[in-house]
Amino acid sequence: MNLSEILCKKILSREEIIFLLSLEKEEETELLFRKAREVRSALCGDEVHLRGIIEFSNHCKQDCHYCGIRMSNPDIKRYRISDDEIIKLAEFIYESGIKTIVLQSGEDMHYSGEKVAGIIRRIKDNCDVAITLSLGEREFADYELWLEAGADRYLLKHETANAGIYNKIHPYQNLDERIRHLRFLKEIGYQTGSGNIIGLPGQNIGDIADDLLLCNELDVDMASFSPFLSAADTPLAGHKNCDIEIVLKTMAVARILLRNVHIPTTTALSTLRPDGRRRGLRAGANVIMPSYTPNDYRFNYLIYKNKPGTDEGVESKLQQVYDLLKDEGLKNSDSKGHSLKQL
Ligand code: SAM
């Protein structure tokens, strides 16, 4: 296969995706990353969208084998941030100039449909922001209620398109059901986000190609690709962390294949390498999600080991983001950063 020819294509076959993901030589991966930046610049512009994330509860009824906040992990202190505190944090995010609030938690049934809807309404009444929810699989009626209450987006990663692996590492869930939720969310009007974890046991390059093709088929508005990072006291605690290069290649191929979707450069990349976030931007990402979860809680939202920045102040983290963007010739967007597919 010819790299330059493939990089000029707008539609990629599974074999071509595998070819791109398998590139090893630095001069070749550089061509891939450069193409991803060109596509980003042409379709998304030079603006990067900041999303302030509040991880408001680490209670979870699921038992994902990789996740540090899984139900069976006995060693973490469980917390819930009060509604009033969530609203104050949302106001603080809005006042710091960020126009999207991401509300994330484990699958915590303490938060009934109505309780979450109340939080969404209060945020929307007080702040002119978009709201992304990342609360796991819930009743379809809840998704409808939250949309009516003002939620804009829903992030529910499919984690892996390999059903055998998915079903093995998610004891109470299955891939078909996950996909059914993603389709429903899209159908009723959410901007949807999916994505995978890279480096799961048994996963191969073909599986990662399938993840990208699944995101394409689901017509997602956002796609997040993160490395597997081992978490203490989980069944996968001894499994090795993912190599950053394959994650960066996946992000770059995603940019070329999925075109104008929003792709974050994740915190997990910075855990792998100090310059991980920068390298994510260089692989075509256009979103950064700084955490606004207060330190008292964040130390217990350790979905994996060594999550970075846990003792830094919010202001200094934000300044680092602005400096990074300037350095990379990018700008901080002042819009809500809605789906580029809807324009
Ligand atoms: N409960 C919600 C859900 O299921 O979508 C959101 C919370 S969950 C902790 C958020 C994401 O963390 C998951 O989609 C998963 O991809 C990621 N995650 C959890 N443990 C991880 C690990 N050890 N390595 C990499 N990503 C991990």
Residues whose N, C-alpha, C, O or C-beta is under 5 A from the ligand:
A	BS01	SAM	Y66 C67 G68 S105 G106 E107 S134 L135 G136 L155 L156 K157 I197 S226 P227 F228 L229 S230 A231 I303 Y304
